[in-house]
């Protein structure tokens, strides 16, 4: 009986060691599964306080998607900027052309004003005015009437 008791004690001790090893292995497995769960989904199977979704891998995938979207937007904005820069350069060329034409027109206007002033001065120097013009037209009419009457009489 002593021998059986020693054997039972030895088996019990062996059982306790194996049970302890099994428990530590089970705990490690649970910890690793929890870590995997949190990496994949962002939710821990044991912790109820963590409410976020997607996990670290999901967040990484989301960040990569946002990065790709932002890069596409940046490229699109760069293209628009290039187009706007070309339009601006074209408009600057047109503006310079219009500016030159306006300057030429202003010079032409000044020249025409000077010529007009010169012609007015020459007309004023001849002594010609509207009253003399009216008198001359009246004299011409009178002369035409005299010519007609003289032509009818003869």
Secondary structure, 3 states (H helix, E strand, C coil): CHHHHHHHHHHHHHHHHHHHHHHHHHHHHHHHHHHHHHHHHCCCCCCCCCCCCCHHHHHHHHHHHHHHHHHHHHHHHHHHHHHHHHHHHHHHHHHHHHHHHHHHHHHHHHHHHHHHHHHHHHHHHHCCCHHHHHHHHHHHHHHHHHHHHHHHHC
